[in-house]
């Protein structure tokens, strides 16, 4: 049964996949007709198979009900027999116990009166009676075990038959539900054929709307990416410039310290008259002068790098500002095209069966509003006022899905 259920689910999945893989485009009429024929044929074949299975299951259920009824009657009889045997066992056990007590009493009397002939005769008779009761108990116990086991086996068989019957009943219910599903598929295929031609025009218009909308989305993403790139590049350049500015300030501060130190040394050199002191100060001035030269060179190098970075910032700003302006212009133009395509799509939607703009013989009455997006016909007129099938450009994809699914 599980295999049958899995097979039915697989067939239903194949049906859905076949329907979803064929788009409504030019040149695909024959392909869609073939698919629809296969879907309907498969559904009708499934209905036939399910009907046969149901009849088979019903026959099996009748057989199981008969077996359950027969087995139940046997079980009742066996249980009655078990009860009688149990009563017999209990009675004989009590009788054996009582006889054994009587035997012991007689034996005690015989021991006290060895010459009593009557007591010995009674003891012999009681022993024979006990032997007879024990044999009867053994025979009854054997029969009791056999009957009880047979009763238990039959009850298990009844439970098994009942379980099978329940499974068949559940499977019949499943098959009946599947038949209803397949009938719905057949009816659905008939309904789809009625609106096929008008759907083609609608889907074509909606595909154009979707395509334009997709271009708008892609352009918005490209514009967003351009803005993000500009921000990232400028952030990196400004961060690099800030680092270089810090380095430059450090070097400039260092240069001021060195120049101040040199000035102090030169003043000390002028005021001293000691030759050794003059030599020492002169040596220190030479060392400080070398550091001033190195620091000045470093400052020049950093200033050159800062200038280069500043130039890069200017060039990057100009480049990406131009790019963003161009993309914004293109996006505006695409949104304008999207609005025009929406207007055209709305007109085609209003020609579907069941919409205010439907002029076909299938239209029994025109609704006040169009479920697919157009507005209903004005009072006293046969023409529907057309509005966009979506509230905005971002709703186009939803409209495509609604129209396509409703028209299938």
C-alpha positions as CSV (number, residue, x, y, z in Angstrom):
1,X,0.0,0.0,0.0
2,X,2.9,2.3,0.8
3,X,4.4,1.6,-2.6
4,X,1.1,2.5,-4.3
5,X,0.8,5.7,-2.3
6,X,4.4,6.7,-3.2
7,X,3.7,5.9,-6.9
8,X,0.6,8.1,-6.9
9,X,2.6,11.0,-5.3
10,X,5.4,10.5,-7.9
11,X,2.8,10.7,-10.8
12,X,1.3,13.8,-9.3
13,X,4.7,15.4,-9.0
14,X,5.5,14.5,-12.7
15,X,2.2,16.2,-13.7
16,X,3.1,19.4,-11.8
17,X,6.7,19.4,-13.3
18,X,5.4,18.9,-16.9
19,X,3.0,21.8,-16.5
20,X,5.6,24.1,-15.1
21,X,8.3,23.4,-17.7
22,X,6.3,24.7,-20.7
23,X,6.2,28.5,-21.0
24,X,3.6,30.3,-23.1
25,X,5.7,31.5,-26.0
26,X,5.3,31.5,-29.8
27,X,5.8,28.1,-31.4
28,X,4.9,26.2,-28.2
29,X,1.2,25.5,-28.9
30,X,1.8,22.0,-30.1
31,X,4.1,21.3,-27.1
32,X,1.5,22.6,-24.6
33,X,-1.3,20.6,-26.3
34,X,0.8,17.5,-26.0
35,X,1.4,18.1,-22.4
36,X,-2.2,18.8,-21.7
37,X,-3.2,15.6,-23.5
38,X,-0.7,13.6,-21.4
39,X,-1.9,15.2,-18.2
40,X,-5.5,14.5,-18.9
41,X,-4.8,11.0,-20.1
42,X,-2.6,10.2,-17.0
43,X,-5.3,11.6,-14.7
44,X,-8.1,9.5,-16.4
45,X,-5.8,6.4,-16.3
46,X,-5.2,7.0,-12.6
47,X,-8.9,7.3,-11.9
48,X,-9.5,3.9,-13.7
49,X,-6.6,2.3,-11.7
50,X,-7.9,3.7,-8.4
51,X,-11.4,2.5,-9.1
52,X,-10.1,-1.0,-9.8
53,X,-8.1,-0.9,-6.6
54,X,-11.1,0.2,-4.6
55,X,-13.2,-2.7,-5.9
56,X,-10.4,-5.1,-5.1
57,X,-10.0,-3.7,-1.6
58,X,-13.8,-4.0,-1.0
59,X,-13.7,-7.7,-2.0
60,X,-10.9,-8.3,0.4
61,X,-12.8,-6.5,3.1
62,X,-15.8,-8.7,2.6
63,X,-13.6,-11.8,2.9
64,X,-11.9,-10.4,6.1
65,X,-15.3,-9.5,7.7
66,X,-16.4,-13.2,7.1
67,X,-13.2,-14.5,8.6
68,X,-13.5,-12.2,11.6
69,X,-17.1,-13.2,12.1
70,X,-16.3,-16.9,11.9
71,X,-13.2,-16.6,14.1
72,X,-15.2,-14.6,16.7
73,X,-17.8,-17.3,17.0
74,X,-15.1,-19.9,17.5
75,X,-13.4,-17.7,20.1
76,X,-16.7,-17.3,22.0
77,X,-17.2,-21.1,22.1
78,X,-13.6,-21.7,23.1
79,X,-13.8,-19.1,25.9
80,X,-16.9,-20.8,27.3
81,X,-15.1,-24.1,27.2
82,X,-12.0,-22.5,28.9
83,X,-14.3,-21.2,31.6
84,X,-15.9,-24.7,32.2
85,X,-12.5,-26.4,32.3
86,X,-11.3,-23.8,34.8
87,X,-14.3,-24.5,36.9
88,X,-13.7,-28.2,36.7
89,X,-10.0,-27.7,37.7
90,X,-10.9,-25.6,40.7
91,X,-13.6,-28.1,41.8
92,X,-11.3,-31.1,41.5
93,X,-8.5,-29.4,43.2
94,X,-10.8,-28.6,46.2
95,X,-12.1,-32.2,46.1
96,X,-8.5,-33.5,46.0
97,X,-7.5,-31.3,49.0
98,X,-10.6,-32.5,51.0
99,X,-9.9,-36.2,50.1
100,X,-6.3,-35.9,51.1
101,X,-7.3,-34.4,54.5
102,X,-9.7,-37.3,55.0
103,X,-6.9,-39.8,54.1
104,X,-4.5,-38.3,56.7
105,X,-7.3,-38.5,59.3
106,X,-7.9,-42.1,58.6
107,X,-4.2,-42.9,58.6
108,X,-3.8,-41.3,62.0
109,X,-6.7,-43.3,63.3
110,X,-5.3,-46.6,61.9
111,X,-2.0,-45.9,63.6
112,X,-3.7,-45.6,67.0
113,X,-5.9,-48.6,66.3
114,X,-3.8,-51.2,64.4
115,X,-6.5,-53.9,64.6
116,X,-9.2,-51.7,62.9
117,X,-10.0,-53.5,59.6
118,X,-12.6,-50.9,58.5
119,X,-10.1,-48.1,58.7
120,X,-7.6,-49.9,56.4
121,X,-10.4,-50.6,53.9
122,X,-11.4,-46.9,53.9
123,X,-7.7,-45.8,53.5
124,X,-7.4,-48.1,50.4
125,X,-10.6,-46.6,48.9
126,X,-9.4,-43.1,49.5
127,X,-6.0,-43.7,47.8
128,X,-7.8,-45.1,44.8
129,X,-10.1,-42.0,44.7
130,X,-7.1,-39.6,45.0
131,X,-5.4,-41.4,42.1
132,X,-8.5,-41.1,40.0
133,X,-8.9,-37.3,40.8
134,X,-5.2,-36.7,40.0
135,X,-5.5,-38.4,36.6
136,X,-8.7,-36.3,35.9
137,X,-6.8,-33.1,36.9
138,X,-3.9,-33.9,34.6
139,X,-6.2,-34.7,31.7
140,X,-8.4,-31.6,32.3
141,X,-5.3,-29.3,32.7
142,X,-3.9,-30.6,29.4
143,X,-7.2,-29.9,27.6
144,X,-7.4,-26.5,29.4
145,X,-4.0,-25.4,28.1
146,X,-4.7,-26.6,24.6
147,X,-8.1,-24.8,24.4
148,X,-6.7,-21.6,26.0
149,X,-3.8,-21.5,23.5
150,X,-6.2,-22.1,20.6
151,X,-8.5,-19.3,21.9
152,X,-5.5,-16.9,22.2
153,X,-4.3,-17.8,18.7
154,X,-7.7,-17.1,17.2
155,X,-7.9,-13.8,19.0
156,X,-4.5,-12.7,17.6
157,X,-5.8,-13.8,14.1
158,X,-8.9,-11.7,14.6
159,X,-6.7,-8.7,15.6
160,X,-4.6,-9.3,12.4
161,X,-7.7,-9.5,10.2
162,X,-9.1,-6.3,11.9
163,X,-5.8,-4.5,11.3
164,X,-5.8,-5.5,7.6
165,X,-9.4,-4.5,7.2
166,X,-8.6,-1.1,8.7
167,X,-5.7,-0.6,6.3
168,X,-7.8,-1.5,3.3
169,X,-10.5,0.9,4.5
170,X,-7.9,3.7,4.9
171,X,-6.5,2.9,1.5
172,X,-10.0,3.0,0.0
173,X,-10.3,6.5,1.5
174,X,-6.9,7.5,0.1
175,X,-7.8,6.2,-3.4
176,X,-11.2,8.0,-3.3
177,X,-9.4,11.2,-2.4
178,X,-6.9,10.6,-5.2
179,X,-9.8,10.1,-7.6
180,X,-11.2,13.5,-6.6
181,X,-7.8,15.1,-7.1
182,X,-7.5,13.5,-10.6
183,X,-11.0,14.6,-11.5
184,X,-10.0,18.1,-10.5
185,X,-7.0,17.9,-12.7
186,X,-9.1,16.8,-15.7
187,X,-11.5,19.6,-15.1
188,X,-8.7,22.1,-14.6
189,X,-7.2,21.1,-18.0
190,X,-10.6,21.8,-19.6
191,X,-10.8,25.2,-18.0
192,X,-7.2,26.1,-19.1
193,X,-8.0,25.4,-22.7
194,X,-10.8,28.0,-22.6
195,X,-8.6,30.9,-21.7
196,X,-5.4,29.8,-23.5
197,X,-5.4,32.4,-26.3
198,X,-6.1,35.5,-24.2
199,X,-3.4,34.4,-21.7
200,X,-0.7,34.5,-24.4
201,X,-1.2,38.2,-25.0
202,X,-1.3,38.9,-21.3
203,X,1.8,36.9,-20.5
204,X,3.7,38.4,-23.4
205,X,2.9,42.0,-22.1
206,X,3.7,41.0,-18.5
207,X,7.0,39.4,-19.5
208,X,7.9,42.7,-21.1
209,X,7.0,44.5,-17.8
210,X,9.0,42.0,-15.9
211,X,12.0,42.4,-18.2
212,X,11.9,46.2,-17.9
213,X,11.5,45.9,-14.2
214,X,14.5,43.6,-14.0
215,X,16.6,46.1,-15.9
216,X,15.5,48.8,-13.4
217,X,16.5,46.6,-10.5
218,X,19.9,45.8,-12.1
219,X,20.5,49.5,-12.8
220,X,19.6,50.4,-9.2
221,X,22.0,47.7,-8.0
222,X,24.7,49.1,-10.3
223,X,24.0,52.6,-9.1
224,X,24.1,51.5,-5.5
225,X,27.4,49.6,-6.1
226,X,28.9,52.7,-7.8
227,X,28.0,54.9,-4.7
228,X,29.4,52.2,-2.4
229,X,32.6,51.9,-4.4
230,X,33.0,55.7,-4.4
231,X,32.5,55.8,-0.6
232,X,34.9,53.0,0.0
233,X,37.7,54.3,-2.3
234,X,37.4,57.9,-0.8
235,X,37.3,56.4,2.7
236,X,40.5,54.5,2.0
237,X,42.3,57.5,0.4
238,X,41.2,59.9,3.2
239,X,42.3,57.3,5.8
240,X,45.7,57.0,4.1
241,X,46.0,60.8,3.9
242,X,45.2,61.1,7.6
243,X,48.0,58.7,8.4
244,X,50.4,60.6,6.3
245,X,49.3,63.9,7.9
246,X,50.1,62.4,11.3
247,X,53.5,61.3,10.1
248,X,54.2,64.7,8.7
249,X,53.2,66.5,11.9
250,X,55.5,64.2,13.9
251,X,58.4,64.9,11.6
252,X,57.7,68.7,11.7
253,X,57.6,68.6,15.5
254,X,60.8,66.7,15.5
255,X,62.4,69.3,13.1
256,X,61.4,72.1,15.4
257,X,63.0,70.3,18.4
258,X,66.2,69.7,16.4
259,X,66.4,73.4,15.2
260,X,65.8,74.6,18.7
261,X,68.6,72.3,20.0
262,X,71.0,73.5,17.2
263,X,70.3,77.1,18.1
264,X,71.0,76.4,21.8
265,X,74.3,74.7,20.8
266,X,75.3,77.6,18.6
267,X,74.7,80.1,21.4
268,X,76.8,77.9,23.8
269,X,79.6,77.8,21.2
270,X,79.7,81.6,21.0
271,X,80.0,81.9,24.8
272,X,82.6,79.3,25.4
273,X,86.4,79.9,25.3
274,X,87.5,76.4,26.1
275,X,89.0,74.6,23.2
276,X,87.8,71.1,24.3
277,X,84.3,72.5,25.0
278,X,84.4,74.2,21.6
279,X,85.3,70.9,19.9
280,X,82.6,69.0,21.7
281,X,79.8,71.5,20.9
282,X,80.9,71.7,17.3
283,X,80.7,67.9,17.0
284,X,77.2,68.0,18.5
285,X,76.1,70.7,16.1
286,X,77.3,68.6,13.2
287,X,75.3,65.6,14.4
288,X,72.1,67.7,14.9
289,X,72.6,69.3,11.5
290,X,72.7,65.8,9.9
291,X,69.5,64.9,11.7
292,X,67.9,68.1,10.5
293,X,68.8,67.2,7.0
294,X,67.4,63.7,7.3
295,X,64.2,65.0,8.9
296,X,63.8,67.7,6.2
297,X,64.2,65.0,3.5
298,X,61.6,62.9,5.2
299,X,59.2,65.8,5.4
300,X,59.6,66.5,1.7
301,X,58.9,62.9,0.9
302,X,55.8,62.8,3.0
303,X,54.5,66.1,1.6
304,X,54.9,64.7,-1.9
305,X,53.0,61.6,-0.9
306,X,50.2,63.7,0.6
307,X,50.0,65.7,-2.6
308,X,49.7,62.5,-4.6
309,X,46.9,61.2,-2.4
310,X,45.1,64.5,-2.6
311,X,45.2,64.4,-6.3
312,X,43.9,60.8,-6.3
313,X,41.0,61.9,-4.0
314,X,40.1,64.6,-6.5
315,X,40.3,62.3,-9.5
316,X,38.3,59.5,-7.8
317,X,35.6,62.0,-6.8
318,X,35.3,63.3,-10.3
319,X,35.3,59.9,-11.9
320,X,32.7,58.3,-9.7
321,X,30.5,61.4,-9.6
322,X,30.4,61.2,-13.5
323,X,29.6,57.5,-13.4
324,X,26.8,58.0,-10.8
325,X,25.3,60.8,-12.8
326,X,25.2,58.7,-16.0
327,X,23.7,55.7,-14.2
328,X,21.1,58.0,-12.6
329,X,20.1,59.3,-16.0
330,X,19.8,55.8,-17.4
331,X,17.7,54.7,-14.4
332,X,15.3,57.5,-14.9
333,X,14.8,56.6,-18.5
334,X,14.3,52.9,-17.6
335,X,11.6,53.8,-15.0
336,X,9.8,55.8,-17.7
337,X,9.9,52.8,-20.0
338,X,8.6,50.6,-17.2
339,X,5.6,52.9,-16.7
340,X,4.7,52.7,-20.4
341,X,5.0,48.9,-20.3
342,X,2.8,48.7,-17.2
343,X,0.1,50.8,-19.0
344,X,0.2,48.3,-22.0
345,X,0.1,45.3,-19.7
346,X,-2.9,46.8,-17.9
347,X,-4.8,47.0,-21.1
348,X,-4.0,43.4,-22.0
349,X,-5.0,42.2,-18.5
350,X,-8.4,44.0,-18.8
351,X,-9.2,41.7,-21.8
352,X,-9.0,38.5,-19.8
353,X,-12.2,36.5,-19.1
354,X,-13.9,37.7,-15.9
355,X,-12.4,41.2,-16.1
356,X,-14.2,44.5,-16.7
357,X,-12.6,44.9,-20.2
358,X,-13.6,41.4,-21.5
359,X,-15.7,41.7,-24.6
360,X,-15.9,38.0,-25.4
361,X,-19.0,35.9,-25.4
362,X,-17.7,34.1,-22.3
363,X,-18.2,37.3,-20.2
364,X,-21.6,36.9,-18.6
365,X,-21.2,40.1,-16.5
366,X,-18.5,42.7,-15.9
367,X,-17.2,43.0,-12.4
368,X,-16.8,46.4,-10.8
369,X,-13.0,45.9,-10.4
370,X,-10.4,43.9,-12.1
371,X,-8.7,41.3,-9.7
372,X,-5.6,41.6,-12.0
373,X,-5.1,45.3,-11.6
374,X,-7.3,47.2,-14.1
375,X,-10.3,49.3,-13.1
376,X,-14.0,48.4,-13.8
377,X,-16.1,49.9,-16.5
378,X,-17.6,53.4,-15.7
379,X,-21.4,53.6,-15.3
380,X,-23.2,53.7,-18.6
381,X,-20.1,52.6,-20.6
382,X,-18.7,49.3,-22.0
383,X,-15.1,50.5,-21.7
384,X,-13.0,49.9,-18.7
385,X,-10.7,52.6,-17.3
386,X,-7.2,51.3,-17.6
387,X,-4.7,51.7,-14.8
388,X,-1.3,50.1,-14.1
389,X,-1.6,46.4,-13.0
390,X,0.6,47.2,-10.1
391,X,0.8,49.9,-7.4
392,X,4.4,50.6,-8.4
393,X,7.3,49.3,-10.4
394,X,8.4,47.0,-7.7
395,X,5.0,45.1,-7.8
396,X,5.4,44.0,-11.4
397,X,6.8,40.5,-10.6
398,X,3.8,39.8,-8.3
399,X,1.4,40.8,-11.0
400,X,3.1,38.5,-13.5
401,X,2.7,35.6,-11.1
402,X,-1.0,36.4,-10.4
403,X,-2.0,36.7,-14.0
404,X,-0.1,33.6,-15.1
405,X,-1.4,31.4,-12.3
406,X,-5.0,32.6,-12.6
407,X,-4.9,32.1,-16.4
408,X,-3.5,28.5,-16.3
